[in-house]
Amino acid sequence: MKFSSTDEAWMFWVSYGGQKGFEVRKRYSNKRKSDGKIRSCRFVCANEGHRLKDKRDHLIKCQRAETRTDCQVRTGLILDREKGNYKVSELILEHNHALQLSQTSHLLVSQRKISELQGFEIETADDAGIGPKAAHELASIQVGGSLNLSYTLRDHKNYLRAKRQREMAYGQAGNMLMYFQKKIAENPPFQYALQMDREEQIANIFWVDAKMLADYAYFGDVVSFDTTFGTNKESRLFGVFVGFNHFRETVVF
């Protein structure tokens, strides 16, 4: 069997895993230093090998279930330099663990997907103010049960989160920084801090004004981090550092 690219081979392996009822994983790929083209690669069953020992084991109360069974199912590909395609160099198909039933194999992580129509329905429900849980239950009823739906509630929430992150324009962050700079010009004690993620995008924002600083100086012996505000429609968490003044009134730090 030959493939024109490793992506084509991977899609075939994902499809095969869904048909047989096992989760798949990419094991490794070797690339040429000259042009970065993949010379060889291996796709395996997700139960391949054993999980490495977690150095934090003595600090963890609830251990994750061990799912690796050292399953040997795999396929290896090697680049044919003359033809430029990839051919199968090894293939093992005998599992050492139970496989998913055909009725539920579509719920494997590699098989779950949200179609364009389903995405439109998710967005429509969100725009109408319907929560993810209620919208997911409605979608499940429409197809005769959650087992017939090609995605889970977590996938539903992740889809909305990714959509909102895409929709957050750079201008919003710029306007926020301009607002902070304006506040500093009006009131120098005003302070703010930003935390960036790996993609250099704003992940967390902290700010405090002069009154908050003064209240903290006087009443900051005991501080509570209040997260009862939860999240807003954009899935942005909001937490407040609060305390009590000498009148037993709540003050924001």
C-alpha positions in Angstrom: 0.0 0.0 0.0 1.3 3.5 -0.9 0.3 7.0 0.0 1.1 10.3 -1.7 1.8 12.0 1.7 2.0 11.3 5.4 -1.2 13.3 5.9 -3.1 11.0 3.6 -1.7 8.0 5.4 -2.6 9.4 8.8 -6.2 10.0 7.7 -6.4 6.4 6.5 -5.1 5.2 9.9 -7.6 7.4 11.7 -10.4 5.9 9.6 -9.2 2.4 10.1 -9.1 2.9 13.9 -12.6 4.2 13.8 -13.8 1.1 11.9 -12.1 -1.3 14.2 -12.8 0.5 17.4 -9.4 1.7 18.7 -7.8 5.1 19.4 -4.8 6.1 17.3 -1.7 8.1 17.9 1.4 9.4 16.0 4.5 7.7 17.4 7.4 9.5 15.7 8.6 11.0 12.4 12.1 11.4 11.0 12.8 14.4 8.8 15.6 15.2 6.4 17.8 18.0 7.6 18.2 19.4 4.1 14.6 20.2 3.3 12.6 19.0 6.3 10.7 16.3 4.3 9.6 13.3 6.4 11.7 10.2 5.6 9.8 7.8 7.8 7.1 7.7 10.4 5.1 5.4 12.6 1.4 5.4 13.6 0.3 3.3 16.5 -2.6 2.3 18.7 -3.1 4.8 21.5 -2.5 1.9 24.0 1.0 1.5 22.7 3.8 1.5 25.3 3.6 2.5 29.0 3.0 5.8 30.6 6.1 7.4 32.1 6.1 7.7 35.9 4.9 11.0 37.1 7.4 12.7 39.3 4.5 14.3 41.2 3.0 11.0 42.2 3.5 11.6 45.9 1.5 14.9 45.6 -1.4 13.5 43.6 -4.4 12.2 45.5 -6.4 11.0 42.5 -4.3 9.0 40.1 -5.2 8.8 36.4 -6.3 5.4 35.2 -3.6 3.5 33.4 -4.7 3.0 29.8 -1.5 1.9 28.1 -1.3 -1.9 27.6 1.9 -2.0 25.5 -0.2 -2.8 22.5 1.9 -3.6 19.5 -0.5 -2.5 16.7 1.3 -0.1 14.4 2.0 0.8 10.9 5.3 2.2 9.6 5.9 4.3 6.5 9.0 5.0 4.6 9.7 7.5 1.8 10.3 6.1 -1.7 13.0 8.5 -2.9 12.5 7.6 -6.6 8.7 8.0 -6.7 8.3 10.5 -4.0 5.5 8.7 -2.2 5.3 6.7 1.0 5.0 2.9 1.2 4.1 0.7 4.2 7.2 -0.8 5.7 5.7 -2.6 8.7 2.2 -3.5 9.8 0.9 -5.2 13.0 -2.8 -5.5 13.5 -3.3 -7.7 16.6 -4.4 -5.9 19.7 -3.9 -7.0 23.3 -6.9 -5.2 24.7 -10.7 -4.9 24.2 -11.9 -2.7 21.3 -14.8 -0.3 21.2 -18.1 -1.5 20.0 -19.1 -0.4 16.5 -22.1 1.5 18.1 -19.8 3.7 20.2 -16.6 3.8 18.2 -17.6 7.2 16.7 -17.1 8.7 20.2 -13.4 8.0 20.2 -11.4 11.2 20.4 -10.0 10.8 16.9 -13.4 10.1 15.5 -15.4 12.9 17.1 -16.0 15.9 14.9 -18.4 18.8 14.5 -19.7 19.2 11.0 -20.3 22.6 9.4 -24.1 22.3 9.9 -23.6 21.2 13.5 -21.3 24.2 14.1 -24.0 26.5 12.6 -26.6 25.0 15.0 -24.2 25.4 18.0 -23.5 29.1 17.1 -27.2 29.8 16.6 -28.1 28.3 19.9 -25.4 30.3 21.6 -26.5 33.6 19.9 -30.1 32.8 21.2 -28.8 32.6 24.8 -29.2 28.8 25.1 -26.5 27.3 27.3 -24.1 24.6 26.0 -25.6 21.9 28.2 -29.2 22.6 27.0 -28.1 23.0 23.4 -26.2 19.7 23.5 -29.2 17.9 25.0 -31.4 19.4 22.3 -29.0 18.2 19.6 -28.9 14.7 21.2 -32.7 14.5 21.2 -32.8 15.4 17.5 -30.6 12.5 16.6 -32.2 10.0 18.9 -29.7 10.1 21.8 -26.2 11.3 22.7 -24.7 8.0 21.4 -25.8 9.0 17.9 -24.2 12.5 18.1 -20.7 12.8 16.7 -19.4 15.0 19.5 -19.6 15.4 23.2 -20.6 18.2 25.5 -16.9 19.0 26.1 -16.4 19.2 22.3 -19.4 21.6 22.2 -17.9 23.9 24.8 -14.4 23.7 23.1 -16.0 24.7 19.8 -17.6 27.8 21.4 -14.4 28.7 23.2 -12.3 28.5 20.0 -14.9 30.5 18.1 -14.8 33.3 20.7 -11.1 33.3 20.7 -11.1 33.7 17.0 -13.6 36.5 17.2 -11.6 38.5 19.7 -10.0 41.0 17.5 -6.6 42.5 18.1 -8.4 45.9 18.4 -10.1 44.8 21.6 -6.8 44.2 23.3 -5.4 47.5 21.9 -8.5 49.4 23.2 -8.1 47.9 26.6 -4.4 48.9 26.8 -5.3 52.4 25.7 -7.9 52.6 28.4 -5.3 51.4 31.0 -2.8 54.0 29.8 -5.5 56.7 30.0 -6.3 55.7 33.6 -2.6 55.9 34.5 -2.4 59.4 33.0 -5.4 60.4 35.1 -4.4 58.6 38.2 -0.7 57.5 38.4 -1.2 55.0 41.2 -3.4 53.0 38.8 -1.6 49.7 37.9 -2.2 46.8 35.6 -0.4 43.7 34.5 -0.8 41.2 31.6 0.2 37.6 31.4 0.8 36.1 27.9 0.4 32.5 26.8 2.7 30.5 24.6 1.3 32.1 21.5 2.0 35.6 22.9 -1.7 36.3 23.3 -3.2 37.8 26.4 -4.2 35.1 28.8 -4.8 37.0 32.1 -5.3 40.6 33.1 -5.0 42.2 36.5 -5.7 45.8 37.4 -6.0 47.9 40.6 -6.7 51.6 41.2 -5.7 54.0 43.9 -8.6 53.3 46.2 -8.0 49.6 46.0 -4.4 50.1 46.9 -5.3 52.3 49.9 -8.0 49.8 51.1 -5.5 46.9 50.8 -2.9 48.9 52.9 -5.5 49.3 55.7 -7.6 46.2 55.5 -5.4 43.7 53.7 -4.8 41.4 56.6 -7.3 38.9 55.3 -7.9 38.5 51.5 -10.5 36.4 49.8 -10.4 35.5 46.1 -14.0 35.5 45.0 -14.8 33.6 41.8 -18.5 33.4 42.2 -18.9 35.7 39.2 -18.0 32.7 37.0 -17.7 33.3 33.3 -19.4 35.7 30.9 -20.6 34.9 27.4 -17.1 35.2 26.0 -15.9 32.5 28.5 -13.7 34.9 30.3 -13.2 34.1 34.0 -13.5 37.0 36.4 -12.2 36.9 39.9 -12.1 39.6 42.6 -9.7 40.0 45.6 -11.9 41.2 48.4 -11.8 41.9 52.1 -13.7 43.7 54.9 -13.2 47.2 56.3 -13.7 48.4 59.9 -17.4 48.7 59.2 -17.5 45.0 58.1 -18.3 46.2 54.6 -16.9 44.4 51.6 -14.1 46.2 49.9 -12.4 45.3 46.6 -8.6 45.0 46.5 
